[in-house]
Amino acid sequence: MLPAIQNRKSVFPQFFTDKPVDKEVISKLLEAANMAPSHKKTEPWRFQVYTGAGRAKLSQTIREVYEAARAPEVRDPKVAPKFAKKVDQAPVVITVFLHRDPDESVPEWEEVAAVACAVENLWVSLDQYNLGGYWSSPGFLCGDYGQWPGTKPNERCLGVFYLGHYEMPDLPRPRGNWEDKVSWITD
């Protein structure tokens, strides 16, 4: 099995160090993401990369999206600070977007799957650079098309990917037996 796939794991923001990630490395990760398959070559993935002081802008945008998505009477005052803390803990935060083919030449689920493949390509590439990452997709961020400030009507957020250098204990990552998830039809 490919070591990159075996080594893929979720590294949560509280385990990130303050060590910055070189822009060249981030570019290589995004290049790997860009190699994802997409039906009819729609390449529906779009990313916004936040580093340094740019992360404060992201925290503010997350707060605005949350407030726009939730009526005042159902807003939880703990949500915005929770996400602001995660953004502060991660040296690099990448927002992940679906850029829906304007011609809708393929079903939406195929484009969502293509974006997920792009994120997985990025994720399995982290180990090569001794980085860790985590994809979060809270419902209030992953809402309607055009909900995220500055997005086009055919774009919607599919989550936030946090990444950085990390110090984390080796945690168990149990998986069930793959054979229990497969049916063989031979006749």
Secondary structure, DSSP 8 states (H G I E B T S, - for coil): --HHHHH--B--GGGB-S----HHHHHHHHHHHTT---GGG---EEEEEEETTHHHHHHHHHHHHHHHHS-GGG--TTHHHHHHHHHHH-SEEEEEEEE--TT--S-HHHHHHHHHHHHHHHHHHGGGGT-EEEEE--TTTS-STT-STT--TTEEEEEEEEEE-B-----------GGGG------
